[in-house]
Amino acid sequence: MKAARVTLSDRASAGVYEDRSGPEIARVLGECGFAVDEWMTALIPDEQPQIESLLRKLCDEDRCALVLTTGGTGPSRRDVTPEATRAVLERELPGFGEILRVSSFAKVPTAILSRATAGTRGRSLIVNLPGNPKAIGECLPLLMPAIREALRHLAGD
């Protein structure tokens, strides 16, 4: 299966600090026994047109079954990942963001500020994840049953 991990961060894309969130996605998926044959990776700034364009390309041209984004889901002015994601989705799956917020709230009360979402475009599943590597490690395993099931449906099984 082909998958993509997209880190959305002004500072990481400018080289101010190293992207640790993108690699964490790959690590956690591996620990969950999720096989990815080919990874597409991107590290881009929080620019909505650029994010939308990349998500369309990953789904429509590169045919990634799974596209996982990290970062840009908070309330800051520059956090535009949910808007960019919704602009390219055909069907929104808000339960992904809901479970991220609910499961994280007990540990981090400010998790309710997350605006993460998910949905489908063609045969691709796009999921917004937190920008914090620790949060990815805690949240992504919770989503794996739903990710696997959604991918089966999208593949036509």
N, CA, C and O of each residue as an XYZ file, in Angstrom:
628
protein
N       0.828     -1.172      0.000
C       0.000      0.000      0.000
C       0.884      1.250      0.000
O       1.945      1.286      0.623
N       0.420      2.257     -0.707
C       1.117      3.535     -0.748
C       0.446      4.482      0.244
O      -0.779      4.609      0.269
N       1.262      5.141      1.057
C       0.759      6.087      2.048
C       1.623      7.343      2.031
O       2.747      7.346      1.530
N       1.059      8.408      2.593
C       1.792      9.672      2.676
C       1.718     10.209      4.091
O       0.717     10.061      4.792
N       2.819     10.841      4.487
C       2.839     11.572      5.757
C       3.287     12.987      5.442
O       4.337     13.214      4.842
N       2.460     13.926      5.863
C       2.668     15.329      5.520
C       2.790     16.134      6.803
O       1.852     16.190      7.599
N       3.930     16.751      7.003
C       4.143     17.624      8.160
C       3.889     19.055      7.715
O       4.462     19.532      6.736
N       3.004     19.735      8.467
C       2.627     21.103      8.154
C       3.129     22.002      9.259
O       2.570     22.038     10.355
N       4.194     22.731      8.957
C       4.830     23.567      9.972
C       5.672     24.641      9.304
O       6.567     24.339      8.515
N       5.381     25.884      9.622
C       6.195     26.989      9.104
C       7.642     26.839      9.553
O       8.566     26.943      8.746
N       7.833     26.595     10.851
C       9.195     26.571     11.403
C       9.988     25.337     10.965
O      11.158     25.460     10.604
N       9.379     24.166     10.989
C      10.118     22.969     10.553
C      10.453     23.054      9.068
O      11.541     22.654      8.656
N       9.526     23.572      8.260
C       9.800     23.674      6.820
C      10.883     24.712      6.531
O      11.552     24.640      5.500
N      11.060     25.683      7.441
C      12.116     26.695      7.286
C      13.440     26.237      7.893
O      14.431     26.963      7.819
N      13.474     25.051      8.488
C      14.701     24.529      9.072
C      14.992     25.029     10.472
O      16.098     24.832     10.976
N      14.020     25.678     11.119
C      14.220     26.182     12.470
C      14.385     25.015     13.449
O      15.178     25.088     14.388
N      13.639     23.960     13.220
C      13.802     22.737     14.010
C      13.508     21.517     13.146
O      12.910     21.632     12.075
N      13.924     20.372     13.611
C      13.778     19.121     12.891
C      12.332     18.623     12.967
O      11.666     18.760     13.994
N      11.869     18.049     11.872
C      10.549     17.419     11.854
C      10.637     16.080     12.582
O      11.275     15.146     12.095
N      10.008     15.986     13.727
C       9.959     14.718     14.467
C       8.582     14.065     14.346
O       8.438     12.870     14.603
N       7.582     14.836     13.960
C       6.221     14.316     13.873
C       6.027     13.374     12.690
O       5.426     12.310     12.840
N       6.524     13.748     11.531
C       6.388     12.883     10.351
C       7.002     11.514     10.575
O       6.331     10.505     10.356
N       8.261     11.445     11.005
C       8.857     10.132     11.285
C       8.117      9.358     12.377
O       8.077      8.128     12.346
N       7.537     10.068     13.336
C       6.780      9.398     14.395
C       5.552      8.684     13.830
O       5.185      7.611     14.308
N       4.923      9.266     12.827
C       3.788      8.608     12.177
C       4.221      7.249     11.624
O       3.557      6.238     11.857
N       5.328      7.231     10.898
C       5.816      5.969     10.316
C       6.165      4.964     11.408
O       5.863      3.778     11.279
N       6.791      5.428     12.470
C       7.174      4.533     13.563
C       5.950      3.903     14.209
O       5.913      2.693     14.429
N       4.950      4.718     14.512
C       3.754      4.219     15.191
C       2.984      3.257     14.291
O       2.517      2.218     14.758
N       2.848      3.583     13.030
C       2.165      2.662     12.124
C       2.873      1.315     12.080
O       2.228      0.267     12.086
N       4.196      1.348     12.036
C       4.967      0.104     12.049
C       4.723     -0.697     13.309
O       4.549     -1.915     13.250
N       4.709     -0.027     14.447
C       4.438     -0.710     15.723
C       3.044     -1.315     15.764
O       2.812     -2.315     16.443
N       2.122     -0.707     15.036
C       0.738     -1.211     14.992
C       0.579     -2.331     13.964
O      -0.522     -2.846     13.766
N       1.682     -2.706     13.311
C       1.629     -3.778     12.321
C       1.003     -3.371     11.005
O       0.500     -4.219     10.267
N       1.026     -2.087     10.703
C       0.431     -1.565      9.485
C       1.510     -1.492      8.410
O       2.479     -0.746      8.551
N       1.348     -2.250      7.356
C       2.365     -2.345      6.310
C       2.190     -1.251      5.260
O       1.129     -1.123      4.648
N       3.232     -0.479      5.067
C       3.267      0.530      4.011
C       4.388      0.130      3.063
O       5.549      0.038      3.461
N       4.028     -0.107      1.807
C       5.017     -0.505      0.800
C       5.824      0.685      0.300
O       7.015      0.564      0.010
N       5.170      1.824      0.202
C       5.834      3.024     -0.312
C       5.334      4.250      0.434
O       4.130      4.491      0.519
N       6.275      5.023      0.977
C       5.948      6.265      1.672
C       6.195      7.460      0.770
O       7.246      7.563      0.138
N       5.233      8.356      0.711
C       5.421      9.679      0.127
C       5.539     10.604      1.348
O       4.754     10.483      2.288
N       6.493     11.506      1.342
C       6.656     12.407      2.480
C       6.742     13.844      2.001
O       7.232     14.134      0.909
N       6.247     14.742      2.858
C       6.318     16.169      2.547
C       6.410     16.954      3.839
O       5.858     16.564      4.867
N       7.112     18.057      3.764
C       7.252     19.002      4.870
C       7.045     20.384      4.257
O       7.906     20.898      3.543
N       5.880     20.978      4.551
C       5.544     22.250      3.926
C       5.019     23.244      4.966
O       4.592     22.844      6.049
N       5.051     24.544      4.635
C       4.550     25.554      5.574
C       3.024     25.550      5.644
O       2.347     24.923      4.829
N       2.510     26.258      6.628
C       1.066     26.380      6.851
C       0.464     27.370      5.857
O       0.096     28.486      6.223
N       0.370     26.956      4.622
C      -0.211     27.786      3.558
C      -1.345     26.991      2.923
O      -1.101     25.981      2.264
N      -2.582     27.439      3.117
C      -3.733     26.661      2.686
C      -3.700     26.255      1.209
O      -3.938     25.083      0.916
N      -3.420     27.156      0.266
C      -3.401     26.718     -1.138
C      -2.368     25.616     -1.401
O      -2.624     24.691     -2.171
N      -1.215     25.721     -0.766
C      -0.163     24.717     -0.939
C      -0.595     23.373     -0.343
O      -0.344     22.321     -0.931
N      -1.234     23.412      0.806
C      -1.704     22.184      1.449
C      -2.774     21.523      0.584
O      -2.720     20.318      0.337
N      -3.745     22.309      0.124
C      -4.804     21.762     -0.721
C      -4.231     21.117     -1.972
O      -4.621     20.009     -2.341
N      -3.317     21.804     -2.617
C      -2.704     21.281     -3.843
C      -1.987     19.959     -3.579
O      -2.122     19.009     -4.349
N      -1.231     19.905     -2.496
C      -0.499     18.688     -2.163
C      -1.457     17.546     -1.850
O      -1.246     16.427     -2.318
N      -2.503     17.800     -1.072
C      -3.460     16.735     -0.745
C      -4.137     16.199     -2.004
O      -4.318     14.989     -2.144
N      -4.508     17.088     -2.915
C      -5.108     16.637     -4.183
C      -4.143     15.759     -4.960
O      -4.531     14.713     -5.480
N      -2.888     16.180     -5.042
C      -1.878     15.415     -5.781
C      -1.673     14.036     -5.155
O      -1.643     13.031     -5.866
N      -1.533     13.986     -3.837
C      -1.300     12.706     -3.162
C      -2.451     11.734     -3.380
O      -2.233     10.531     -3.524
N      -3.669     12.251     -3.404
C      -4.845     11.388     -3.600
C      -5.088     11.069     -5.073
O      -5.255      9.905     -5.437
N      -5.110     12.086     -5.910
C      -5.538     11.925     -7.294
C      -4.445     11.412     -8.229
O      -4.703     10.562     -9.081
N      -3.232     11.924     -8.071
C      -2.146     11.543     -8.975
C      -1.285     10.417     -8.412
O      -0.994      9.441     -9.103
N      -0.881     10.562     -7.156
C       0.000      9.562     -6.553
C      -0.767      8.342     -6.053
O      -0.173      7.298     -5.787
N      -2.078      8.475     -5.927
C      -2.950      7.362     -5.521
C      -2.574      6.768     -4.159
O      -2.552      5.549     -3.989
N      -2.284      7.631     -3.207
C      -2.017      7.169     -1.840
C      -3.336      6.728     -1.216
O      -4.316      7.473     -1.232
N      -3.357      5.528     -0.672
C      -4.567      5.040     -0.012
C      -4.790      5.787      1.300
O      -5.928      6.043      1.694
N      -3.696      6.134      1.970
C      -3.760      6.793      3.272
C      -2.866      8.021      3.264
O      -1.695      7.942      2.892
N      -3.420      9.160      3.677
C      -2.667     10.402      3.791
C      -2.838     10.896      5.220
O      -3.945     11.239      5.636
N      -1.748     10.931      5.966
C      -1.764     11.383      7.353
C      -1.036     12.709      7.448
O       0.132     12.819      7.072
N      -1.738     13.719      7.955
C      -1.111     15.023      8.147
C      -0.810     15.198      9.627
O      -1.469     14.606     10.482
N       0.186     16.013      9.916
C       0.521     16.340     11.297
C       0.788     17.836     11.388
O       1.575     18.395     10.624
N       0.108     18.471     12.348
C       0.304     19.892     12.572
C      -0.786     20.751     11.957
O      -1.535     20.318     11.080
N      -0.850     21.979     12.445
C      -1.749     22.973     11.881
C      -3.214     22.817     12.220
O      -4.071     23.305     11.483
N      -3.527     22.140     13.332
C      -4.937     21.905     13.671
C      -5.437     22.735     14.849
O      -6.586     22.587     15.265
N      -4.597     23.595     15.382
C      -4.977     24.397     16.544
C      -5.751     25.645     16.168
O      -6.193     25.786     15.027
N      -5.918     26.557     17.125
C      -6.700     27.770     16.891
C      -5.891     28.967     16.387
O      -6.457     30.037     16.162
N      -4.586     28.804     16.207
C      -3.773     29.931     15.740
C      -4.177     30.352     14.331
O      -4.704     29.559     13.552
N      -3.921     31.590     14.034
C      -4.254     32.140     12.713
C      -3.609     31.333     11.583
O      -4.211     31.164     10.523
N      -2.404     30.841     11.799
C      -1.681     30.095     10.761
C      -2.087     28.624     10.694
O      -1.669     27.925      9.771
N      -2.878     28.137     11.627
C      -3.310     26.738     11.631
C      -4.486     26.564     10.672
O      -5.631     26.854     11.018
N      -4.188     26.090      9.464
C      -5.210     26.000      8.411
C      -5.395     24.579      7.876
O      -6.062     24.386      6.859
N      -4.817     23.590      8.543
C      -4.921     22.220      8.052
C      -6.366     21.745      7.919
O      -6.706     21.172      6.884
N      -7.235     21.953      8.912
C      -8.614     21.479      8.745
C      -9.340     22.147      7.566
O     -10.098     21.492      6.851
N      -9.108     23.439      7.369
C      -9.749     24.131      6.253
C      -9.254     23.575      4.919
O     -10.048     23.340      4.007
N      -7.948     23.367      4.809
C      -7.383     22.809      3.581
C      -7.901     21.388      3.344
O      -8.215     21.010      2.216
N      -7.982     20.618      4.411
C      -8.468     19.240      4.280
C      -9.924     19.227      3.835
O     -10.275     18.516      2.894
N     -10.769     20.000      4.497
C     -12.198     20.037      4.127
C     -12.397     20.488      2.681
O     -13.330     20.043      2.013
N     -11.528     21.366      2.203
C     -11.657     21.868      0.833
C     -11.440     20.780     -0.212
O     -11.941     20.893     -1.331
N     -10.701     19.726      0.135
C     -10.428     18.673     -0.851
C     -11.228     17.393     -0.600
O     -11.257     16.505     -1.452
N     -11.871     17.294      0.554
C     -12.627     16.079      0.877
C     -13.908     15.967      0.046
O     -14.536     16.962     -0.314
N     -14.263     14.721     -0.239
C     -15.567     14.434     -0.825
C     -16.558     14.073      0.277
O     -17.739     14.413      0.203
N     -16.056     13.376      1.307
C     -16.882     12.996      2.448
C     -16.076     13.189      3.724
O     -14.982     12.643      3.864
N     -16.617     13.960      4.645
C     -15.943     14.166      5.920
C     -16.296     13.046      6.886
O     -17.427     12.562      6.901
N     -15.330     12.640      7.686
C     -15.501     11.625      8.730
C     -15.114     12.272     10.059
O     -14.006     12.050     10.547
N     -16.000     13.059     10.648
C     -15.650     13.835     11.838
C     -15.345     12.996     13.072
O     -14.750     13.508     14.020
N     -15.729     11.738     13.089
C     -15.464     10.889     14.255
C     -13.985     10.766     14.574
O     -13.623     10.601     15.739
N     -13.120     10.842     13.571
C     -11.682     10.758     13.821
C     -11.231     11.895     14.731
O     -10.563     11.659     15.738
N     -11.594     13.125     14.381
C     -11.222     14.271     15.200
C     -11.879     14.236     16.564
O     -11.281     14.623     17.568
N     -13.129     13.763     16.588
C     -13.842     13.690     17.863
C     -13.130     12.759     18.842
O     -12.952     13.107     20.009
N     -12.722     11.579     18.373
C     -12.065     10.626     19.284
C     -10.683     11.129     19.687
O     -10.242     10.871     20.807
N      -9.997     11.836     18.806
C      -8.702     12.427     19.175
C      -8.875     13.406     20.329
O      -8.109     13.385     21.293
N      -9.880     14.257     20.223
C     -10.108     15.254     21.268
C     -10.548     14.603     22.582
O     -10.046     14.956     23.649
N     -11.474     13.666     22.505
C     -11.985     13.017     23.715
C     -10.887     12.217     24.409
O     -10.724     12.313     25.626
N     -10.138     11.433     23.648
C      -9.109     10.591     24.264
C      -7.964     11.414     24.840
O      -7.351     11.005     25.826
N      -7.668     12.548     24.255
C      -6.559     13.380     24.721
C      -6.945     14.295     25.873
O      -6.079     14.730     26.633
N      -8.217     14.589     26.012
C      -8.671     15.556     27.002
C      -8.286     15.182     28.429
O      -7.933     16.057     29.220
N      -8.348     13.895     28.771
C      -8.017     13.469     30.139
C      -6.560     13.776     30.483
O      -6.235     14.035     31.642
N      -5.684     13.745     29.481
C      -4.257     13.994     29.709
C      -3.900     15.464     29.518
O      -3.077     16.015     30.248
N      -4.530     16.085     28.531
C      -4.212     17.462     28.169
C      -5.532     18.208     27.952
O      -6.104     18.134     26.864
N      -6.020     18.918     28.959
C      -7.316     19.593     28.827
C      -7.416     20.546     27.639
O      -8.517     20.813     27.156
N      -6.291     21.057     27.166
C      -6.334     21.963     26.015
C      -6.503     21.206     24.695
O      -6.558     21.831     23.636
N      -6.585     19.881     24.738
C      -6.804     19.088     23.518
C      -8.117     19.458     22.836
O      -8.279     19.225     21.639
N      -9.051     20.028     23.585
C     -10.323     20.420     22.975
C     -10.156     21.576     21.993
O     -11.086     21.901     21.255
N      -8.986     22.196     21.977
C      -8.717     23.257     21.010
C      -8.385     22.707     19.624
O      -8.367     23.458     18.648
N      -8.124     21.406     19.532
C      -7.812     20.789     18.248
C      -9.029     20.843     17.331
O     -10.163     20.655     17.770
N      -8.776     21.101     16.058
C      -9.834     21.146     15.061
C      -9.649     20.048     14.026
O     -10.211     20.114     12.933
N      -8.855     19.034     14.375
C      -8.532     17.948     13.446
C      -9.789     17.288     12.903
O     -10.803     17.182     13.593
N      -9.703     16.848     11.654
C     -10.791     16.133     11.012
C     -10.220     15.040     10.127
O      -9.013     14.798     10.121
N     -11.082     14.392      9.393
C     -10.666     13.336      8.456
C     -11.763     13.178      7.418
O     -12.863     13.712      7.561
N     -11.442     12.437      6.376
C     -12.442     12.173      5.356
C     -11.844     11.467      4.165
O     -10.688     11.043      4.178
N     -12.661     11.351      3.131
C     -12.234     10.617      1.949
C     -12.204     11.517      0.720
O     -12.965     12.477      0.598
N     -11.315     11.173     -0.164
C     -11.248     11.766     -1.500
C     -10.960     10.615     -2.443
O      -9.876     10.034     -2.401
N     -11.904     10.284     -3.280
C     -11.743      9.113     -4.139
C     -11.580      7.878     -3.284
O     -12.411      7.591     -2.423
N     -10.505      7.148     -3.523
C     -10.215      5.934     -2.754
C      -9.175      6.192     -1.664
O      -8.564      5.256     -1.148
N      -8.979      7.463     -1.319
C      -7.986      7.847     -0.311
C      -8.661      8.283      0.979
O      -9.732      8.890      0.971
N      -8.005      7.957      2.089
C      -8.416      8.419      3.404
C      -7.398      9.450      3.869
O      -6.196      9.186      3.876
N      -7.883     10.628      4.257
C      -7.033     11.695      4.781
C      -7.384     11.869      6.253
O      -8.556     12.010      6.602
N      -6.365     11.861      7.122
C      -6.578     12.026      8.559
C      -5.619     13.086      9.080
O      -4.413     13.011      8.848
N      -6.166     14.078      9.789
C      -5.341     15.096     10.454
C      -4.949     14.583     11.828
O      -5.806     14.154     12.601
N      -3.664     14.622     12.138
C      -3.142     14.228     13.441
C      -2.531     15.441     14.142
O      -2.231     16.445     13.497
N      -2.348     15.351     15.454
C      -1.691     16.449     16.173
C      -0.265     16.668     15.676
O       0.319     15.798     15.031
N       0.278     17.819     15.979
C       1.646     18.135     15.593
C       2.691     17.679     16.589
O       3.884     17.724     16.291
N       2.275     17.246     17.753
C       3.194     16.813     18.803
C       3.495     15.317     18.657
O       2.563     14.513     18.635
N       4.769     14.922     18.556
C       5.102     13.505     18.401
C       4.529     12.622     19.510
O       4.065     11.513     19.243
N       4.560     13.109     20.752
C       4.014     12.320     21.856
C       2.520     12.073     21.650
O       2.034     10.968     21.890
N       1.797     13.094     21.207
C       0.359     12.951     20.956
C       0.087     11.981     19.810
O      -0.905     11.253     19.837
N       0.946     11.969     18.820
C       0.796     11.005     17.723
C       0.908      9.587     18.273
O       0.110      8.716     17.926
N       1.901      9.359     19.130
C       2.100      8.038     19.727
C       0.936      7.591     20.577
O       0.662      6.395     20.675
N       0.241      8.540     21.198
C      -0.906      8.205     22.039
C      -2.197      8.067     21.231
O      -3.042      7.234     21.558
N      -2.355      8.864     20.196
C      -3.624      8.925     19.474
C      -3.725      7.990     18.264
O      -4.765      7.366     18.050
N      -2.669      7.891     17.487
C      -2.750      7.113     16.255
C      -3.148      5.651     16.493
O      -3.954      5.122     15.727
N      -2.619      4.978     17.520
C      -3.061      3.596     17.742
C      -4.575      3.480     17.984
O      -5.179      2.474     17.612
N      -5.184      4.482     18.591
C      -6.628      4.453     18.828
C      -7.424      4.496     17.525
O      -8.538      3.978     17.451
N      -6.853      5.106     16.520
C      -7.531      5.257     15.235
C      -7.355      4.068     14.300
O      -8.065      3.954     13.300
N      -6.416      3.182     14.618
C      -6.061      2.122     13.676
C      -7.227      1.213     13.270
O      -7.337      0.892     12.087
N      -8.099      0.785     14.183
C      -9.226     -0.045     13.711
C     -10.093      0.683     12.679
O     -10.507      0.088     11.684
N     -10.362      1.951     12.913
C     -11.183      2.716     11.973
C     -10.437      2.977     10.669
O     -11.042      2.946      9.598
N      -9.137      3.232     10.744
C      -8.338      3.427      9.529
C      -8.368      2.166      8.681
O      -8.614      2.232      7.476
N      -8.121      1.030      9.295
C      -8.132     -0.240      8.547
C      -9.493     -0.489      7.895
O      -9.567     -0.871      6.727
N     -10.559     -0.271      8.651
C     -11.914     -0.503      8.117
C     -12.231      0.469      6.985
O     -12.787      0.067      5.962
N     -11.885      1.735      7.157
C     -12.144      2.720      6.106
C     -11.390      2.359      4.838
O     -11.940      2.464      3.741
N     -10.141      1.934      4.972
C      -9.354      1.562      3.790
C      -9.949      0.351      3.076
O      -9.920      0.279      1.848
N     -10.488     -0.598      3.838
C     -11.162     -1.757      3.215
C     -12.374     -1.285      2.404
O     -12.580     -1.727      1.274
N     -13.159     -0.400      2.976
C     -14.323      0.122      2.257
C     -13.913      0.887      1.005
O     -14.512      0.713     -0.057
N     -12.904      1.725      1.128
C     -12.449      2.531     -0.005
C     -11.867      1.673     -1.126
O     -11.978      2.020     -2.302
N     -11.250      0.558     -0.757
C     -10.681     -0.354     -1.754
C     -11.757     -1.199     -2.436
O     -11.505     -1.859     -3.443
N     -12.966     -1.162     -1.861
C     -14.060     -1.923     -2.452
C     -14.239     -3.307     -1.879
O     -15.012     -4.098     -2.420
N     -13.537     -3.629     -0.783
C     -13.680     -4.952     -0.172
C     -14.948     -5.021      0.662
O     -15.240     -6.059      1.257
